[in-house]
Amino acid sequence: MAAEQDAEGRAAARPLLTDLYQATMALGYWRAGRAQDQAEFELFFRRCPFGGAFALAAGLRDCVRFLRTFRLRKQFLASVLPPDTDPAFFEHLRALDCSGVTVRALPEGSLAFPGVPLLQVSGPLLVVQLLETPLLCLVSYASLIATNAARLRLIAGPEKRLLEMGLRRAQGPDGGLTASTYSYLGGFDGSSNVLAGQLRGVPVAGTLAHSFVTSFLGTEVPPDPGPTVDLAASVETWLERVCAHLGLGVQEPHRGERAAFVAYALAFPRAFQGLLDTYSVRRSGLPNFLAVALALEGLGYQAVGVRLDSGDLLQQAQEIRGVFRTVAAQFRVPWLESVPITVSNSIDEEELARLAQKGSEVNGIGIGTSVVTCPRQPSLGCVYKLVSVGGQPRMKLTEDPEKQTLPGSKAAFRLLGSNEEPPPQAGQELRVWPRGAQESCTVRPAHVEPLLRLWVQQGQLCEPLPSLAESRAFAQLSLSRLSPAHRRLEQPELYQVALSEKLQALVDKLSASSPPACLEDAGFAGTQATALTLSSVLEAQGEQLEDQVRGLVRGLLAQVPGLAEGRRRRAVLRVLSALALEHPRDVVCALLPCSLRPDGAAAELWRSLSRNQRVNGQVLVQLLWALKGTAGPQPEALAATRALREMLAVSGCVGATRGFYPHLLLVLVTQLHEMARGTCSPDTPKVWAPSYQGPPHSHASCTVEALKALLTGDGSRMVVTCMEQAGGWRRLVGAHTHLEGVLLLASAMVAHADHHLRGLFADLLPRLHSTDDAQRLTAMAFFTGVSLPPRGVVGVTGDSSPVQPGLTGIASALTDPVCSAQLLQSQPTARLLREEVILKRLCTWQGNPEPTVRWLGLLGLGHLALNRRKVRHMSTLLPALLGTLGEGDTRLVGTALGVLRRVLLRPQAPVRLLSAELGPRLPPLLDDARDSVRASAVGLLGTLVRRARGRLWVGPRGPLRKLVLQSLVPLLLRLHDPSRDTAESSEWTLARCDQALRWGLLEEMVAVAHYNSPEALSQICQRLVQWYPSHVPSFLSQTQGYLRSPQDRLRRAAAVLIGFLVHHSSLSCINQDLLDSLFQDLGQLQSDPEPSVVAAAQVSCQQVALLARTQHCPHCWRLLGLLRLPHLGQHHAHPAQLPPVYEDSPFQHWSLAGHWDCSGPG
């Protein structure tokens, strides 16, 4: 047989790449004389991957290469088999090859569905058994990668260029090569893997990494390409023009980055591409790229693209495209408008959908980890099953219908061999049996297409294998022909696979081939008859049937642990199912007491009942009633919850909840609420704080697992994923965060399980008036949650300002306009309830005396007013928000601040009205004792200033200018706030104020925030005193109030700020009374328990004394003597001659350098 190897002389796999039991079975076949029996195996999968409705068949070319090189030349097997193994067996193995093997398979790139063979392998029994593990290894991963790539292509659409970049993340070299090959087959445009290009013909693409850019400092001299070309000089000339156009200083772009771009352009003038985010996209990467691209354009070359590898890729791409358009128009370079923008950075399906949306300026997308590791499903789960031996069909019988195999040699739609039924014809009426159905149906196909083709016959290749590019084109054609209902990625309609009448008859014949001689051999019908007979006998004897059934169930439960797997065990489980069919309530009541402990036998009985489609619905109803009949963490509720968890975890059981699914869901969530309330002591303060210490772990975890199983079994896996990513499950069991978890669950269901909303509303509306607090509040949270975005806590809002973790998760979600705009905007809710009805109900909740109810109402009002990209119902929303700012409940205030911020982010936001209303209300919140409120208020101020930037009300006499100056001292001091969130928000807000009022102090503010630089603070104070001399007394008075703060770091910061303000002030700015007051307060700090505060107060006292000396204030000089400060001679007559010097702060700073990447004032 001819060797089939790749360009480096390697076969697709080695024969010993197998499991040991294949060799032990081979020895068994040989000893039994069955090595040459003709057998057939089928390779298929049972479920479509990733929750979809299709898969792509792949790996055929590797299988053919493996079969054509299969030879067992090594003697390693002798070392792992028994030492007394007959040497003739190893001689037999050495003579083996695949010359007698025949392979039928789906062509690579074909659509594949559960149960349909990807490969049919026939030949000598011993040989085809040895092929099992290698063929599974070659087909499973290849098909999984191709399917994953096809899903990503469907999300991205046909226009986006997709590149596989996951070699460094792959599971080893072979996994990397396979992933690069079959992601291309699945629809990607190329790969970064050079070996895949050499061996498999995959198009290869790549440019440069951050290491190339950072290796240059800007001092390197580029090689001279010729006497007439000085690219570096031309780049510097263009840089001046580009920076002037962009409003940047010519020194801002990084020199080393520019040198790297020049070096790369000299190496690749026809393929220059810039990596923009090594330092700063806006201030460095983009101007450097434009300068090099425009310089190349003068030499007759065009840049081919840019790449982004961090940050908000969608937003940055839109901003870059806007700059490209303005620069192209300014310098008359039309091609620059359409320079491709490529992005990468841990892109998954969700982020890809965002990048592929309408209006996105992204042209190319590089995906690594998500395509090569398939994180949503790391294995396809292919199996290799025997279907015939010696021409006789073989079938695996099991309690799990999903794992039963289909016997005999088959064809898929329909390839005929000898002794098979005639092929179907187009237009011919056929009776078929859909998989899992109890009845047949009639179809009349318009076209019949054979799927399985003969590729290898008796070891010889029957036809040339298509090239990889041809298989790729065939895969895209196959996907385009698939119905959109089956092609969609979330909650697709399952593709129906059916059996012909002849195949169904064979299945029935083999299933019933052994007549039942006793109960353990009986099928369901025989066992059911036995159970009914038992019931009749018990009734005839006058016994109470309820007690007898329960006693029989307890007896069956006792027998299960002692029975080995096999017929006897299956017989016991069938008796239980038959009893449950006639007496479901009694069976449930008998099993529940045994389910309190994690009992494996009881769990097996519940799972057995779940698999039986005739009884599982009745049993679930009984468990639901058992759960509703108990309140809180009672033993009966725990037992019922555990039983539900076991039953719902079985595939297909959730379908039995049709008709009471919403009711069951609400009961489980309410059960969690009752358990969470039970963990709170009546003396617990009614102050909200994040807490995840919920009810006892065993009961809560059982309930959460039951909820997950209920959602997953219904095809709502994305709901579970959203909850996990947002921390929703942890919140759902928290004593103080349960309602947040309910809100997240409800909003996730709107996005990913809206088909249940009608049933949920039917159950919710009566519960809104329930007298039971747990039911009522849970229903209110669900009602509110259906109008909220499901992504929960997000890291960054639409204006790049920080979302404070101190807020509730739902308040954070409300501040994310991108999130709410993308996730359906509660359209299912609008179809079920009129907006006026919802608005009226939410307004009613605002008058409720309970803060929790008012909080839920405020959440609902906020989203209802803002969920259509414009502000509505402002006359209702604004009074509710402003009135809530004075509340004592943290959730209410945090939610109001979040909604106000989201209002400001809308294009048509009433900024002038909000400026006037928030002016007197916002400053007190900057010093609020609650960390989350303080941080949110600071962030809201920054958003207000940002939205009003460049408008009249930020001008010299505008209302916002007054608010900014009134808040300036709190913002500077809150840079030292013990709360990290407040410190970071203060830094961000100060940056916005700097931009709006054109201070030009951004670098100094960053230096104070990150390095506690006294020199930077001194420069800030000098500018403020110079620009706002009339506000200096106000600045000092505000700062003076912080000298009495309970926080050491704030007292020290206030003392330092007073010292610098006084140092740069003149006598005309500060009156005598204020100086006396400052002296007294600073003097009181001499007894402060914190040494650093004492030291700072002494230095600031010295500055006050220097200024007071010019006014000849005796009181100040007496106080100086009491404070024992150094003597001040005549040579220090003017304050400017003695600048304050402070010791380094002992306190840690929270802020991180470069966190905001803010642009300068403009």
Secondary structure as UniProt FT lines:
FT   TURN            7..8
FT   TURN            15..16
FT   HELIX           20..31
FT   TURN            32..33
FT   TURN            35..36
FT   STRAND          38..45
FT   HELIX           49..51
FT   STRAND          55..56
FT   HELIX           60..68
FT   HELIX           77..80
FT   TURN            83..84
FT   HELIX           87..94
FT   TURN            99..100
FT   STRAND          102..105
FT   TURN            108..109
FT   STRAND          111..112
FT   TURN            114..115
FT   STRAND          119..124
FT   HELIX           125..130
FT   HELIX           132..156
FT   STRAND          161..164
FT   HELIX           167..169
FT   HELIX           172..186
FT   STRAND          190..191
FT   HELIX           194..200
FT   HELIX           210..214
FT   TURN            227..228
FT   HELIX           231..246
FT   TURN            250..251
FT   HELIX           255..267
FT   TURN            269..270
FT   STRAND          273..275
FT   HELIX           281..285
FT   HELIX           286..298
FT   TURN            299..300
FT   STRAND          305..308
FT   HELIX           313..331
FT   HELIX           334..338
FT   STRAND          341..344
FT   HELIX           349..355
FT   TURN            358..359
FT   STRAND          364..367
FT   HELIX           369..372
FT   TURN            375..376
FT   STRAND          382..389
FT   TURN            390..391
FT   STRAND          392..393
FT   HELIX           401..403
FT   TURN            418..419
FT   TURN            426..427
FT   STRAND          430..434
FT   TURN            435..436
FT   STRAND          441..443
FT   STRAND          453..457
FT   TURN            458..459
FT   STRAND          460..461
FT   HELIX           468..481
FT   HELIX           484..487
FT   STRAND          498..500
FT   HELIX           501..511
FT   HELIX           519..521
FT   HELIX           524..540
FT   TURN            541..542
FT   HELIX           545..559
FT   HELIX           560..562
FT   TURN            565..566
FT   HELIX           567..582
FT   HELIX           584..591
FT   HELIX           592..595
FT   HELIX           600..611
FT   TURN            613..615
FT   HELIX           616..628
FT   HELIX           635..648
FT   TURN            651..652
FT   HELIX           653..657
FT   TURN            658..660
FT   HELIX           661..678
FT   TURN            682..683
FT   HELIX           697..713
FT   TURN            714..715
FT   HELIX           717..725
FT   TURN            726..727
FT   HELIX           728..732
FT   TURN            735..737
FT   HELIX           738..752
FT   HELIX           754..756
FT   HELIX           757..767
FT   TURN            768..769
FT   HELIX           773..785
FT   TURN            786..787
FT   TURN            790..791
FT   TURN            798..799
FT   TURN            805..806
FT   HELIX           809..814
FT   HELIX           817..822
FT   HELIX           824..826
FT   HELIX           827..832
FT   HELIX           835..846
FT   HELIX           851..866
FT   TURN            867..868
FT   HELIX           874..884
FT   TURN            885..886
FT   HELIX           890..905
FT   TURN            907..908
FT   HELIX           911..918
FT   TURN            919..921
FT   HELIX           922..926
FT   HELIX           931..948
FT   TURN            949..950
FT   HELIX           952..954
FT   TURN            956..957
FT   HELIX           959..974
FT   TURN            975..976
FT   HELIX           980..997
FT   HELIX           1002..1011
FT   HELIX           1014..1027
FT   HELIX           1029..1031
FT   HELIX           1032..1041
FT   HELIX           1042..1044
FT   HELIX           1048..1064
FT   TURN            1067..1069
FT   HELIX           1072..1084
FT   HELIX           1085..1087
FT   HELIX           1091..1109
FT   TURN            1110..1112
FT   HELIX           1114..1123
FT   HELIX           1130..1132
FT   HELIX           1135..1137
FT   TURN            1153..1154
//
